[in-house]
Amino acid sequence: MKTGDDDWDDEVYDELLDALEQKGLTESDEIELDWKEEDLPERFPKLWERFEDNPLGEF
């Protein structure tokens, strides 16, 4: 829920991580993108159609 308070709260963040861990989910620093550019049209057809020639969306 949005409270209007934009300050970072370590205690709330720690509570969130504890709750996720209790559900069997853990934080991970490892993100592996194991696809090649030629795979993108098949994996993400709508995004590819929109941004294929300009992947950063610069118009």
Helices and strands as residue ranges (DSSP letters): H 10-22, G 37-39, H 40-43, H 45-51
